[in-house]
Amino acid sequence: MRWRNSRSGYGLIHILLHWLMAAMLVGLISLGLWMTELDYYHPWYHQAPDIHRAIGVLLAILLVLRIVWRLSHTMPIPLIQHDWERRAAVAAHLLLYLLPVALVISGYLLSTADGRAVDVFGWFEIPAWIHGLDGQEDIAGDVHFVLAMILIAVAALHLLAALRHHFVLGDNTLRRMLKPLDTR
C-alpha cells in the first residue's frame, strides 16, 4: 500500500484527505441549505446551525492539513493532453482549495457577528475575535451563500471532468483518486 504520492499517482493519505473533504463539504452544503428553510418552531431550528458550525470548524482543520500535505508532497503528473485543459484543471483545483477557505472565513464571520464563540461539539470553542461590524451578519451570510453556490458549480465541473477522463478518454485520472495504483 502506497501512503505517499508519486509522479504517477496519489498515495492513500492524499486520497483519504480528498474524499473526507468532499464528504464534509457535501454534508455541510446539504445541511446549510436544509437548515435555512426551517421555521422557528422546527425542532432542528437551533440544533442544525450548531452542528453546521462545529463541522465547519473541523473542516477548517482538515483544510489546513490538506493544504500543508499538498504543498509539501509530490503531485502526480496530470494526464491531460491539451494546454487549455491543463489551465482549466489548474484553475478549478485552485478554486477547490480557495473556495472552502473563503467559506470557512465567511462562516466564521457570520457565526460570530453577535460576539459569541463557536462551540465545537463541547470539545472546545473558537472565540469571536471579529464581531460587531456594521452589517456583518447580513454581508457574511450573503457571501457565504454565494460562495457555496460557486463551490457547487466548480465541484460539479470537477466531477464531470473526472467522469470524462474515465469514460470518454479512458485514462487513469479517476482511478488514481480512488485507490493508490501500483505503477512500478
Secondary structure by P-SEA (a helix, b strand, c coil): cccccccccccaaaaaaaaaaaaaaaaaaaaaaaaaacccccccaaaaaaaaaaaaaaaaaaaaaaaaaaacccccccccccaaaaaaaaaaaaaaaaaaaaaaaaaaaaaaccccccccccccccccccccccaaaaaaaaaaaaaaaaaaaaaaaaaaaaaaaccccccaaaaaaacccccc
